Amino acid sequence: MLGLFASILKPPHKPQASTAANRTAAYYVGQEFTLMSPIVGGHGRLIMGAGTWLIGGPDLSAGARVRVTAIEGSRMRVVEA
């Protein structure tokens, strides 16, 4: 009987923000972008719309085309396109 009340009082499941963010980030895998700033020492930032992503990949100058190959936590892995 207690289990019945617990299931009635339990709030509906809401996806965690990290799960939703991972689905959003996975959308970008395979897409190509132009770097607005360089990748130096394997680290950089990629500006997409109103957001900025941390990226990792080979050193490239601003203006280079990159393709997103993977999502590693909060960082996107890119290669030269």
ROKOL-416827 format. One record per residue (C-alpha): residue in one letter; x, y, z. Coordinates in Angstrom, 3 decimals. Layout:
BEGIN
<node rest="A" xx="X" yy="Y" zz="Z"/>
...
This chain:
BEGIN
<node rest="M" xx="0.000" yy="0.000" zz="0.000"/>
<node rest="L" xx="2.848" yy="2.391" zz="0.817"/>
<node rest="G" xx="4.339" yy="1.726" zz="-2.623"/>
<node rest="L" xx="1.080" yy="2.845" zz="-4.256"/>
<node rest="F" xx="1.146" yy="6.180" zz="-2.427"/>
<node rest="A" xx="4.832" yy="6.668" zz="-3.170"/>
<node rest="S" xx="4.224" yy="6.167" zz="-6.881"/>
<node rest="I" xx="1.291" yy="8.600" zz="-6.831"/>
<node rest="L" xx="3.253" yy="11.273" zz="-4.946"/>
<node rest="K" xx="6.428" yy="10.831" zz="-6.977"/>
<node rest="P" xx="6.954" yy="13.730" zz="-9.409"/>
<node rest="P" xx="7.096" yy="12.829" zz="-13.104"/>
<node rest="H" xx="10.533" yy="12.006" zz="-14.489"/>
<node rest="K" xx="12.278" yy="14.991" zz="-16.043"/>
<node rest="P" xx="15.343" yy="14.422" zz="-18.197"/>
<node rest="Q" xx="18.472" yy="15.819" zz="-16.624"/>
<node rest="A" xx="20.026" yy="18.852" zz="-18.260"/>
<node rest="S" xx="23.198" yy="16.932" zz="-19.066"/>
<node rest="T" xx="21.192" yy="14.309" zz="-20.963"/>
<node rest="A" xx="19.403" yy="16.954" zz="-23.011"/>
<node rest="A" xx="22.696" yy="18.760" zz="-23.625"/>
<node rest="N" xx="24.328" yy="15.517" zz="-24.785"/>
<node rest="R" xx="21.544" yy="14.964" zz="-27.297"/>
<node rest="T" xx="21.968" yy="18.528" zz="-28.548"/>
<node rest="A" xx="25.749" yy="18.161" zz="-28.801"/>
<node rest="A" xx="25.432" yy="14.818" zz="-30.621"/>
<node rest="Y" xx="23.439" yy="16.637" zz="-33.299"/>
<node rest="Y" xx="26.626" yy="18.481" zz="-34.311"/>
<node rest="V" xx="28.746" yy="15.350" zz="-34.931"/>
<node rest="G" xx="29.586" yy="15.236" zz="-38.638"/>
<node rest="Q" xx="28.785" yy="18.896" zz="-39.277"/>
<node rest="E" xx="31.354" yy="21.387" zz="-40.556"/>
<node rest="F" xx="32.081" yy="24.866" zz="-39.247"/>
<node rest="T" xx="34.527" yy="27.718" zz="-39.869"/>
<node rest="L" xx="36.823" yy="28.634" zz="-36.981"/>
<node rest="M" xx="36.454" yy="32.246" zz="-35.876"/>
<node rest="S" xx="39.510" yy="31.884" zz="-33.614"/>
<node rest="P" xx="42.494" yy="29.516" zz="-33.867"/>
<node rest="I" xx="43.050" yy="26.181" zz="-32.134"/>
<node rest="V" xx="46.335" yy="26.533" zz="-30.229"/>
<node rest="G" xx="47.981" yy="23.753" zz="-28.235"/>
<node rest="G" xx="45.062" yy="21.486" zz="-29.151"/>
<node rest="H" xx="42.488" yy="23.737" zz="-27.460"/>
<node rest="G" xx="40.094" yy="26.328" zz="-28.817"/>
<node rest="R" xx="36.538" yy="27.596" zz="-28.944"/>
<node rest="L" xx="33.931" yy="27.200" zz="-31.627"/>
<node rest="I" xx="31.200" yy="29.817" zz="-31.900"/>
<node rest="M" xx="27.893" yy="28.358" zz="-33.098"/>
<node rest="G" xx="24.876" yy="30.630" zz="-33.129"/>
<node rest="A" xx="24.514" yy="32.200" zz="-29.701"/>
<node rest="G" xx="26.698" yy="29.575" zz="-27.993"/>
<node rest="T" xx="30.366" yy="28.776" zz="-27.654"/>
<node rest="W" xx="31.804" yy="25.262" zz="-27.355"/>
<node rest="L" xx="35.209" yy="24.229" zz="-26.085"/>
<node rest="I" xx="36.929" yy="22.220" zz="-28.807"/>
<node rest="G" xx="39.957" yy="19.990" zz="-29.042"/>
<node rest="G" xx="41.868" yy="19.119" zz="-32.170"/>
<node rest="P" xx="44.930" yy="19.870" zz="-34.240"/>
<node rest="D" xx="46.320" yy="23.395" zz="-34.209"/>
<node rest="L" xx="44.540" yy="25.357" zz="-36.940"/>
<node rest="S" xx="44.297" yy="29.031" zz="-37.796"/>
<node rest="A" xx="41.155" yy="31.140" zz="-37.753"/>
<node rest="G" xx="39.197" yy="30.665" zz="-40.975"/>
<node rest="A" xx="39.974" yy="26.948" zz="-41.249"/>
<node rest="R" xx="37.060" yy="24.567" zz="-41.830"/>
<node rest="V" xx="36.576" yy="21.868" zz="-39.171"/>
<node rest="R" xx="34.291" yy="18.843" zz="-38.826"/>
<node rest="V" xx="32.989" yy="17.712" zz="-35.432"/>
<node rest="T" xx="33.932" yy="14.050" zz="-34.918"/>
<node rest="A" xx="32.983" yy="13.376" zz="-31.298"/>
<node rest="I" xx="31.698" yy="14.778" zz="-28.041"/>
<node rest="E" xx="33.970" yy="14.236" zz="-25.029"/>
<node rest="G" xx="32.187" yy="15.530" zz="-21.957"/>
<node rest="S" xx="31.701" yy="19.253" zz="-22.486"/>
<node rest="R" xx="34.263" yy="19.426" zz="-25.303"/>
<node rest="M" xx="33.830" yy="18.770" zz="-29.013"/>
<node rest="R" xx="36.593" yy="16.928" zz="-30.852"/>
<node rest="V" xx="37.241" yy="18.385" zz="-34.331"/>
<node rest="V" xx="39.428" yy="17.628" zz="-37.336"/>
<node rest="E" xx="40.294" yy="19.719" zz="-40.356"/>
<node rest="A" xx="37.544" yy="19.374" zz="-42.948"/>
